[in-house]
Amino acid sequence: MFSKKLLLLYIFLLILAIGAMGVLTFLKSYDIPIRDYPEIHEEGVLRIVTEYNQSNYYLSGDKIEGFQYELSKIIAELSGLEVFVYLEMSLEKSFEGLSKNQYDIIARNIPTTSDLKQDYLFIDPIVLDKQVLVQRAENENNDTELIRNHLDLAKKTLYIPQNSPAHLRLQNLQHEIGDTIFIVEDPLYSSEQLIIMVAKGDIDYAVCDQQIARLAQKQLPEIDIRTDISFTQLQSWAIRKNAPVLLDSLNYWFNQIKEDGTFNKIYQEYYHLK
């Protein structure tokens, strides 16, 4: 009888310990202090992370240029905040840094999917874009017929950067065509680098945003980018879910630069290709 009571006591204490660990884990997830616009304004610093490429942020001679960089400068002027711009190629690491208050904004053209909107806030759409297939032009690929129909992607290997939003679209596309598409998430290379690999013949196919592909095609006429992979998507900047005041502030500033023509001027400079 004594042993049975002791056993029940041990079981009770074990359950209690496991429950306590669960509570501590839950509370630990909320240890990160809220950092919304009031906290940012008090510090006087807004932290923005973007990626280094020929559209977002890049060096041209001794000058920094890029669509996201130019927008960041305008936000600094309107807000009166000192803006620190960080570079991170991995979108996943950018989201991690956002959640840990290392960054306040991810300034990239991120598709505002329903899955992402469950965990993050997005400012009003900045651009409309879609994902396209990058392949070598017919005359650069021994006159091999180009892929124009999604059904022809069956059993093909498509490369995308690791953690690319295109991954979800390609998974859905597999279900749509009823066949396998081999998706390779490259941990090292960006969309631009994968496009170069297609042009050189190192890989056959890559998937990236149309805006990036159009910019790359100016330097790489041997690629073809006319096959759409997705429909047109709304794309925008992401911020933390617990920063609604920052969201309102950003939308207010963006409305200003859209109304006075500044946004359109910057957009045309980097994305309007004749």
VENHUNOR-V826734 format. One record per backbone hydrogen bond with DSSP energy under -1.0 kcal/mol. NH is the residue of the N-H (numbers start at 1). CO is the residue of the C=O. Records with the same first field share a line. If there is no record, write none. Layout:
NH->CO ; CO
This chain:
5->1
6->2
7->3
8->4
9->5
10->6
11->7
12->8
13->9
14->10
15->11
16->12
17->13
18->14
19->15
20->16
21->17
22->18
23->19
24->20
25->21
26->22
27->23
28->24
29->25
30->27
31->28
40->36
41->37
42->38
43->39
44->40
46->82
48->84
49->105
50->86
53->57
58->65
60->63
63->60
65->58
67->55
69->56
70->66
71->67
72->68
73->69
74->70
75->71
76->72
77->73
78->74
79->75
80->76
82->44
84->46
86->48
88->50
94->90
95->91
96->92
97->93
98->94
99->95
100->96
101->98
102->97
103->97
104->47
105->47
106->238
107->49
108->106
110->108 ; 236
112->234
113->111
117->113
119->116
120->116
121->239
123->237
126->235
127->235
129->233
132->208
133->227
134->206
135->224
137->222
140->137
141->138
143->138
144->141
152->149
153->150
154->151
155->180
156->153
158->182
159->205
160->184
162->186
164->161
167->164
170->166
171->167
172->168
173->169
174->170
175->171
176->172
177->173
178->174
179->174
182->156
184->158
186->160
194->190
195->191
196->192
197->193
198->194
199->195
200->196
202->197
203->197
206->134
207->159
208->132
210->130
213->209
214->210
215->211
216->212
217->213
219->216
220->216
223->220
224->135
229->131
230->131
233->129
235->127
236->110
238->106
239->121
243->240
247->243
248->244
249->245
250->246
251->247
252->248
253->249
254->250
255->251
256->252
257->253
258->254
259->255
260->256
263->257
265->261
266->262
267->263
268->264
269->265
270->266
271->267
273->271
